[in-house]
Amino acid sequence: MIGLALGVGQNGPMQSFVSHYGYWGLLVASILSSACIPVPSEIFYGFAGALCTTAITGHARFTIWEVIVVGTIGSLIGAVIAYEAGRSAGRTIVDRWGTWILVSHKDLDAGERWFAKYGAISVLLGRVIPVVRSFISVPAGMAEMRRAPFAILTTIGSAAWVALLAGLGYAAGSNWHHVSHDFHIAQWPIVAVIVVLVAWGVWHRIRSVRAEQAR
């Protein structure tokens, strides 16, 4: 995963970007992390929290509340971009490339039913799960989940995620680089589970398509 490599180490790209551009850098990084670009929010939010102390640069670059507000706003913007892309292009993509990506309109209809029942909890929890948080907005858009609940739940989940990571970074202070390494290691089991689930889903879809073609 590209995002897992970024920001790791004492002077990783995302850490340098946020440190150099301040709140604007944090805003841009937040937008990217929620718009299907897996930059490591676990790293740059924690690093921003550490920059709220004097341990990294000798003076406090940020305040914890401003980090939470900017991070939440950026996350919401990125999520809305991904949501609208899924909502506007989802069925068009299926019409053109559904056979190749193993997705049919029947699957989209099933997705709509799923989000009608479990959309709220899916979006809320999805915002606090590494990797998943970068992509959860797309299926929500494709399933045409109502915009207002989507935005509200995304804001709540994003605020909780940013506050948690920034708070950990603030508490870690000068030890943040060791904590960021632990975050990096801890992500791999989650990534492994996601890869297994995706592989199982693709295998299941291939079998279903072949069965339909045989009939």
C-alpha positions as a Markdown table, in Angstrom:
| # | Residue | x | y | z |
|---|---|---|---|---|
| 1 | Met | 0.0 | 0.0 | 0.0 |
| 2 | Ile | 1.5 | 3.3 | -1.1 |
| 3 | Gly | 0.0 | 5.2 | 1.9 |
| 4 | Leu | 1.7 | 2.9 | 4.4 |
| 5 | Ala | 5.1 | 3.9 | 3.2 |
| 6 | Leu | 4.5 | 7.7 | 3.2 |
| 7 | Gly | 5.3 | 9.5 | 6.4 |
| 8 | Val | 7.2 | 6.7 | 8.1 |
| 9 | Gly | 10.5 | 7.6 | 9.6 |
| 10 | Gln | 11.6 | 10.8 | 11.3 |
| 11 | Asn | 11.3 | 13.0 | 8.2 |
| 12 | Gly | 8.8 | 11.2 | 6.1 |
| 13 | Pro | 7.2 | 13.0 | 3.2 |
| 14 | Met | 3.8 | 13.6 | 4.9 |
| 15 | Gln | 5.4 | 14.8 | 8.1 |
| 16 | Ser | 7.6 | 17.2 | 6.2 |
| 17 | Phe | 4.7 | 18.4 | 4.1 |
| 18 | Val | 2.6 | 19.2 | 7.2 |
| 19 | Ser | 5.5 | 20.7 | 9.0 |
| 20 | His | 6.4 | 23.0 | 6.1 |
| 21 | Tyr | 2.9 | 24.1 | 5.0 |
| 22 | Gly | 1.3 | 24.2 | 8.5 |
| 23 | Tyr | -2.5 | 24.2 | 8.6 |
| 24 | Trp | -2.8 | 24.4 | 4.8 |
| 25 | Gly | -0.7 | 21.3 | 4.5 |
| 26 | Leu | -2.8 | 19.5 | 7.1 |
| 27 | Leu | -6.0 | 20.5 | 5.2 |
| 28 | Val | -4.6 | 19.2 | 1.9 |
| 29 | Ala | -3.4 | 16.0 | 3.5 |
| 30 | Ser | -6.8 | 15.5 | 5.1 |
| 31 | Ile | -8.6 | 15.9 | 1.8 |
| 32 | Leu | -6.4 | 13.4 | 0.0 |
| 33 | Ser | -6.7 | 10.8 | 2.8 |
| 34 | Ser | -10.5 | 10.9 | 2.4 |
| 35 | Ala | -10.6 | 11.0 | -1.4 |
| 36 | Cys | -9.4 | 7.5 | -2.1 |
| 37 | Ile | -5.7 | 8.4 | -1.9 |
| 38 | Pro | -4.3 | 6.3 | 0.9 |
| 39 | Val | -1.9 | 8.8 | 2.5 |
| 40 | Pro | -1.3 | 7.8 | 6.1 |
| 41 | Ser | -3.6 | 9.9 | 8.3 |
| 42 | Glu | -2.4 | 7.8 | 11.2 |
| 43 | Ile | 1.0 | 9.4 | 10.7 |
| 44 | Phe | 0.3 | 13.0 | 9.9 |
| 45 | Tyr | -2.5 | 13.6 | 12.4 |
| 46 | Gly | -0.3 | 12.2 | 15.1 |
| 47 | Phe | 2.6 | 14.3 | 14.0 |
| 48 | Ala | 0.3 | 17.4 | 14.0 |
| 49 | Gly | -0.6 | 16.5 | 17.5 |
| 50 | Ala | 3.1 | 16.3 | 18.5 |
| 51 | Leu | 3.6 | 19.7 | 16.9 |
| 52 | Cys | 1.1 | 21.1 | 19.4 |
| 53 | Thr | 3.9 | 20.6 | 22.0 |
| 54 | Thr | 7.4 | 22.1 | 22.2 |
| 55 | Ala | 9.1 | 18.7 | 22.0 |
| 56 | Ile | 9.6 | 18.6 | 18.2 |
| 57 | Thr | 10.6 | 22.1 | 17.1 |
| 58 | Gly | 11.1 | 23.8 | 20.4 |
| 59 | His | 7.9 | 25.7 | 20.1 |
| 60 | Ala | 4.2 | 24.8 | 19.6 |
| 61 | Arg | 3.4 | 25.0 | 15.8 |
| 62 | Phe | -0.3 | 24.1 | 16.2 |
| 63 | Thr | -3.0 | 24.0 | 18.8 |
| 64 | Ile | -4.9 | 20.7 | 19.4 |
| 65 | Trp | -8.3 | 22.1 | 18.8 |
| 66 | Glu | -7.3 | 23.7 | 15.5 |
| 67 | Val | -5.8 | 20.5 | 14.4 |
| 68 | Ile | -9.1 | 18.7 | 15.1 |
| 69 | Val | -11.1 | 21.4 | 13.3 |
| 70 | Val | -8.9 | 21.6 | 10.2 |
| 71 | Gly | -8.5 | 17.8 | 10.0 |
| 72 | Thr | -12.2 | 17.3 | 10.3 |
| 73 | Ile | -13.0 | 19.9 | 7.6 |
| 74 | Gly | -10.4 | 18.4 | 5.2 |
| 75 | Ser | -11.7 | 14.9 | 5.8 |
| 76 | Leu | -15.3 | 16.0 | 5.1 |
| 77 | Ile | -14.2 | 17.7 | 1.9 |
| 78 | Gly | -12.3 | 14.7 | 0.6 |
| 79 | Ala | -15.2 | 12.3 | 1.6 |
| 80 | Val | -17.7 | 14.4 | -0.3 |
| 81 | Ile | -15.5 | 14.4 | -3.4 |
| 82 | Ala | -15.3 | 10.6 | -3.3 |
| 83 | Tyr | -19.0 | 10.3 | -2.5 |
| 84 | Glu | -20.1 | 12.5 | -5.4 |
| 85 | Ala | -17.7 | 10.6 | -7.8 |
| 86 | Gly | -19.3 | 7.3 | -6.7 |
| 87 | Arg | -22.8 | 8.7 | -7.0 |
| 88 | Ser | -22.4 | 10.4 | -10.4 |
| 89 | Ala | -20.2 | 7.8 | -12.1 |
| 90 | Gly | -21.0 | 4.5 | -10.4 |
| 91 | Arg | -23.7 | 3.2 | -12.7 |
| 92 | Thr | -21.9 | 4.6 | -15.8 |
| 93 | Ile | -18.8 | 2.6 | -14.8 |
| 94 | Val | -20.9 | -0.5 | -14.4 |
| 95 | Asp | -22.5 | 0.0 | -17.8 |
| 96 | Arg | -19.2 | 0.3 | -19.5 |
| 97 | Trp | -16.8 | -1.9 | -17.6 |
| 98 | Gly | -19.1 | -4.0 | -15.3 |
| 99 | Thr | -18.1 | -7.2 | -17.0 |
| 100 | Trp | -14.4 | -6.5 | -16.4 |
| 101 | Ile | -14.7 | -5.3 | -12.8 |
| 102 | Leu | -17.2 | -8.1 | -12.0 |
| 103 | Val | -19.9 | -5.7 | -10.8 |
| 104 | Ser | -23.5 | -5.6 | -12.1 |
| 105 | His | -26.5 | -3.4 | -11.6 |
| 106 | Lys | -27.8 | -6.2 | -9.4 |
| 107 | Asp | -24.8 | -5.7 | -7.2 |
| 108 | Leu | -25.5 | -1.9 | -7.1 |
| 109 | Asp | -29.1 | -2.6 | -6.1 |
| 110 | Ala | -27.9 | -4.9 | -3.3 |
| 111 | Gly | -25.5 | -2.2 | -2.2 |
| 112 | Glu | -28.4 | 0.3 | -2.1 |
| 113 | Arg | -30.4 | -2.1 | 0.1 |
| 114 | Trp | -27.4 | -2.6 | 2.4 |
| 115 | Phe | -26.8 | 1.2 | 2.8 |
| 116 | Ala | -30.5 | 1.7 | 3.3 |
| 117 | Lys | -30.3 | -0.6 | 6.3 |
| 118 | Tyr | -26.7 | -0.3 | 7.6 |
| 119 | Gly | -25.4 | 2.8 | 5.9 |
| 120 | Ala | -25.2 | 4.9 | 9.0 |
| 121 | Ile | -23.1 | 2.4 | 11.0 |
| 122 | Ser | -21.0 | 1.6 | 7.9 |
| 123 | Val | -20.0 | 5.2 | 7.3 |
| 124 | Leu | -19.5 | 6.0 | 10.9 |
| 125 | Leu | -17.3 | 3.0 | 11.7 |
| 126 | Gly | -15.6 | 3.2 | 8.3 |
| 127 | Arg | -14.2 | 6.6 | 9.1 |
| 128 | Val | -12.2 | 5.2 | 12.0 |
| 129 | Ile | -10.8 | 2.1 | 10.3 |
| 130 | Pro | -7.4 | 2.5 | 8.6 |
| 131 | Val | -7.4 | 2.1 | 4.8 |
| 132 | Val | -11.2 | 1.6 | 4.8 |
| 133 | Arg | -11.7 | 5.3 | 5.7 |
| 134 | Ser | -10.1 | 6.3 | 2.4 |
| 135 | Phe | -12.7 | 4.4 | 0.3 |
| 136 | Ile | -15.9 | 4.1 | 2.3 |
| 137 | Ser | -17.4 | 7.2 | 0.7 |
| 138 | Val | -17.4 | 5.7 | -2.8 |
| 139 | Pro | -19.8 | 2.8 | -2.2 |
| 140 | Ala | -21.9 | 5.2 | -0.1 |
| 141 | Gly | -22.2 | 7.4 | -3.1 |
| 142 | Met | -22.8 | 4.5 | -5.5 |
| 143 | Ala | -25.6 | 3.3 | -3.3 |
| 144 | Glu | -27.0 | 6.9 | -3.3 |
| 145 | Met | -27.0 | 7.2 | 0.5 |
| 146 | Arg | -28.7 | 10.4 | 1.5 |
| 147 | Arg | -26.3 | 13.3 | 1.5 |
| 148 | Ala | -27.2 | 14.9 | 4.8 |
| 149 | Pro | -26.8 | 11.7 | 6.9 |
| 150 | Phe | -23.6 | 10.9 | 5.0 |
| 151 | Ala | -22.1 | 14.3 | 5.8 |
| 152 | Ile | -23.2 | 14.3 | 9.4 |
| 153 | Leu | -21.8 | 10.8 | 10.1 |
| 154 | Thr | -18.7 | 11.5 | 8.2 |
| 155 | Thr | -18.1 | 14.6 | 10.3 |
| 156 | Ile | -18.6 | 12.8 | 13.5 |
| 157 | Gly | -16.4 | 9.8 | 12.6 |
| 158 | Ser | -13.7 | 12.1 | 11.2 |
| 159 | Ala | -13.6 | 14.3 | 14.2 |
| 160 | Ala | -13.3 | 11.3 | 16.5 |
| 161 | Trp | -10.5 | 9.9 | 14.4 |
| 162 | Val | -8.5 | 13.2 | 14.2 |
| 163 | Ala | -9.0 | 13.8 | 17.9 |
| 164 | Leu | -7.8 | 10.3 | 18.8 |
| 165 | Leu | -4.6 | 10.5 | 16.7 |
| 166 | Ala | -3.8 | 14.1 | 17.5 |
| 167 | Gly | -4.3 | 13.4 | 21.1 |
| 168 | Leu | -1.9 | 10.4 | 20.9 |
| 169 | Gly | 0.6 | 12.5 | 19.2 |
| 170 | Tyr | 0.3 | 15.3 | 21.7 |
| 171 | Ala | 0.7 | 12.8 | 24.6 |
| 172 | Ala | 3.8 | 11.2 | 22.9 |
| 173 | Gly | 5.5 | 14.5 | 22.2 |
| 174 | Ser | 9.2 | 13.9 | 21.5 |
| 175 | Asn | 8.6 | 10.1 | 21.4 |
| 176 | Trp | 6.2 | 10.5 | 18.4 |
| 177 | His | 8.6 | 9.0 | 15.9 |
| 178 | His | 8.6 | 5.7 | 17.9 |
| 179 | Val | 4.8 | 5.8 | 18.2 |
| 180 | Ser | 4.5 | 6.4 | 14.4 |
| 181 | His | 6.6 | 3.3 | 13.8 |
| 182 | Asp | 4.3 | 1.3 | 16.0 |
| 183 | Phe | 1.3 | 2.6 | 14.1 |
| 184 | His | 3.0 | 1.5 | 10.9 |
| 185 | Ile | 3.5 | -2.0 | 12.2 |
| 186 | Ala | 0.0 | -2.2 | 13.6 |
| 187 | Gln | -1.6 | -1.5 | 10.2 |
| 188 | Trp | -0.3 | -4.6 | 8.6 |
| 189 | Pro | -2.8 | -7.1 | 10.2 |
| 190 | Ile | -5.6 | -4.8 | 9.1 |
| 191 | Val | -4.2 | -4.6 | 5.5 |
| 192 | Ala | -3.8 | -8.4 | 5.5 |
| 193 | Val | -7.5 | -8.9 | 6.5 |
| 194 | Ile | -8.6 | -6.5 | 3.8 |
| 195 | Val | -6.5 | -8.2 | 1.1 |
| 196 | Val | -8.0 | -11.6 | 2.1 |
| 197 | Leu | -11.5 | -10.3 | 2.0 |
| 198 | Val | -11.0 | -8.6 | -1.4 |
| 199 | Ala | -9.5 | -11.8 | -2.7 |
| 200 | Trp | -12.4 | -13.8 | -1.4 |
| 201 | Gly | -14.9 | -11.3 | -2.9 |
| 202 | Val | -13.2 | -11.5 | -6.3 |
| 203 | Trp | -13.1 | -15.3 | -6.3 |
| 204 | His | -16.8 | -15.4 | -5.3 |
| 205 | Arg | -17.8 | -12.9 | -8.0 |
| 206 | Ile | -15.9 | -14.9 | -10.7 |
| 207 | Arg | -17.7 | -18.1 | -9.6 |
| 208 | Ser | -21.1 | -16.2 | -9.7 |
| 209 | Val | -20.4 | -14.8 | -13.2 |
| 210 | Arg | -19.4 | -18.1 | -14.6 |
| 211 | Ala | -22.5 | -19.8 | -13.1 |
| 212 | Glu | -24.7 | -17.1 | -14.7 |
| 213 | Gln | -22.9 | -17.6 | -18.0 |
| 214 | Ala | -23.4 | -21.4 | -17.8 |
| 215 | Arg | -27.1 | -20.9 | -17.3 |
